[in-house]
């Protein structure tokens, strides 16, 4: 799965290889569909390597192509939501994150690592408990790591009752409109490295 996506990135790189020591965004469709991510974060020389529908396991599988190829100084991750939607428990999702994080650290000992919390999507509310539990476990783990940050976008996207706000989502009630991304931009920007 996603072999074609990875080949597409390789073709792009063969035409114009991004500079080293920049910021790589790696994860699932919330990055893939963020069409202007590289423009929004151009001051940070962002490289968008989101591949839609992917899981933490798949991010780990393609870690060389998606991350190490660019020798980044910072890695921003949005992944895990699809793991849970595909049936992984909070604990399994957490374990997959630890595997990915550990491999990132081995390959990039000095890089800053940012994990963006999984969001609750209106179409996936049956997974909300697992999402919240996995977010809590990952946040706790990151709090004990050096040079790593957990960014909570989830709570900023909820209404006063703790429910997702549908107006932030496109018709599928899973992917975001610009209103959702505006929250992400506000929360992520202070942590990015120039």
C-alpha positions in Angstrom: 0.0 0.0 0.0 1.0 3.6 -0.8 4.0 2.5 -2.9 2.7 4.8 -5.7 2.6 7.8 -3.3 6.2 7.1 -2.2 7.3 6.9 -5.9 5.5 10.2 -6.6 7.6 11.9 -3.8 10.7 10.3 -5.3 9.9 11.7 -8.7 9.3 15.2 -7.2 12.6 15.0 -5.4 14.5 13.9 -8.6 13.3 17.1 -10.2 13.9 19.3 -7.2 15.3 17.9 -4.0 14.3 19.9 -1.0 17.1 21.4 1.1 18.4 19.4 4.1 17.9 20.6 7.7 14.4 21.8 7.2 11.0 20.7 8.6 9.3 17.5 7.4 5.5 17.0 7.9 4.8 13.3 7.8 1.4 11.6 8.3 -2.0 10.9 6.9 -4.7 12.6 4.8 -5.0 15.7 7.1 -1.6 16.6 5.7 -2.2 15.2 2.2 -5.3 17.4 1.8 -3.5 20.4 3.3 -2.8 21.7 -0.2 -1.1 24.9 0.9 0.8 23.6 3.8 4.2 24.3 2.2 3.0 27.8 1.4 1.6 28.5 4.8 4.9 27.3 6.4 7.2 28.5 3.7 9.3 30.5 6.2 10.2 27.2 7.8 10.8 25.5 4.4 8.2 22.9 5.2 8.2 19.6 3.2 4.8 18.0 3.1 5.1 14.2 3.1 1.5 13.3 4.1 0.1 10.3 2.3 -3.6 9.8 2.6 -5.2 7.0 4.6 -1.8 6.0 6.0 -1.2 4.6 9.5 1.7 4.9 12.0 2.8 1.5 10.8 3.0 2.7 7.2 4.8 5.9 8.2 7.4 3.7 10.0 7.6 1.4 7.0 8.6 4.3 4.7 10.6 6.2 7.3 13.7 6.3 5.0 11.8 7.7 2.0 9.5 10.1 3.9 11.9 11.4 6.6 15.5 10.4 6.6 16.0 11.3 2.9 15.7 15.0 3.9 17.8 14.9 7.0 15.4 17.3 8.7 16.0 19.3 11.8 12.3 18.9 12.8 9.7 16.3 12.1 6.0 17.1 12.5 3.7 14.0 12.8 0.0 13.6 12.3 -0.8 9.9 12.4 -2.7 7.4 14.4 -6.3 8.3 13.7 -6.4 5.8 10.8 -4.8 3.1 13.0 -7.7 3.4 15.4 -10.4 3.7 12.7 -9.0 0.4 11.2 -9.5 -1.3 14.5 -6.2 -0.8 16.5 -6.8 -0.2 20.2 -5.4 2.9 22.0 -2.6 0.7 23.4 -1.7 -0.7 19.9 -1.7 2.8 18.5 0.5 4.0 21.3 2.9 1.1 20.7 3.1 1.9 17.0 3.8 5.5 17.9 6.7 4.4 20.2 8.2 2.3 17.4 8.0 5.2 15.0 9.4 7.7 17.5 12.2 5.4 18.5 13.2 4.8 14.9 13.1 8.6 14.2 15.3 9.2 17.3 17.8 6.6 16.1 18.1 8.1 12.7 17.8 11.8 13.8 19.2 12.0 17.3 19.2 15.8 17.3 16.0 16.5 15.5 13.0 18.2 17.2 10.0 15.9 17.0 6.4 17.2 17.1 3.3 15.1 17.5 0.0 16.7 16.7 -2.8 15.1 18.7 -5.4 13.0 16.9 -8.6 15.0 16.3 -12.1 13.7 16.9 -14.0 13.7 13.6 -17.8 13.7 13.6 -17.9 10.7 11.3 -15.6 8.7 13.7 -17.2 9.4 17.1 -17.5 5.7 17.9 -13.6 5.8 18.2 -13.5 8.9 20.4 -12.6 7.1 23.6 -9.7 5.3 21.9 -8.5 8.5 20.3 -8.6 10.4 23.7 -6.9 7.5 25.5 -4.1 7.2 22.8 -3.6 11.0 22.8 -3.2 10.9 26.6 -0.7 8.1 26.5 1.4 9.7 23.8 1.3 13.1 25.5 2.5 11.5 28.7 5.3 9.7 26.9 6.4 12.8 25.0 6.4 14.9 28.2 9.3 12.7 29.4 11.4 13.0 26.2 14.0 15.6 25.3 13.5 17.8 22.3 9.9 16.6 21.6 6.6 18.3 21.8 2.9 17.2 21.9 0.5 19.7 20.4 -3.1 19.4 21.4 -5.3 20.5 18.5 -8.1 18.2 19.5 -9.4 20.2 22.4 -9.3 23.4 20.4 -11.6 21.9 17.8 -14.4 20.9 20.2 -17.4 22.9 21.3 -18.4 23.6 24.9 -20.0 20.2 25.2 -16.8 18.5 24.1 -18.1 17.6 20.6 -16.5 18.2 17.3 -17.8 21.3 15.4 -19.2 20.1 12.1 -18.6 23.5 10.4 -14.8 22.7 10.5 -15.3 19.6 8.4 -16.0 18.8 4.7 -19.0 16.7 3.7 -17.3 13.4 4.8 -17.2 14.8 8.4 -13.7 13.5 8.7 -11.4 15.8 6.7 -11.1 19.5 7.5 -12.1 22.7 5.9 -9.9 25.9 6.1 -11.6 26.6 9.4 -10.1 23.5 10.9 -6.7 24.1 9.4 -6.8 27.7 10.8 -6.8 26.2 14.3 -3.9 23.9 13.4 -1.9 26.8 12.0 -2.4 28.8 15.2 -1.4 25.9 17.4 1.5 24.5 15.3 3.3 27.7 14.3 4.8 28.6 17.7 6.6 25.3 17.8 8.2 25.3 14.3 11.9 25.7 13.9 13.4 28.2 11.5 
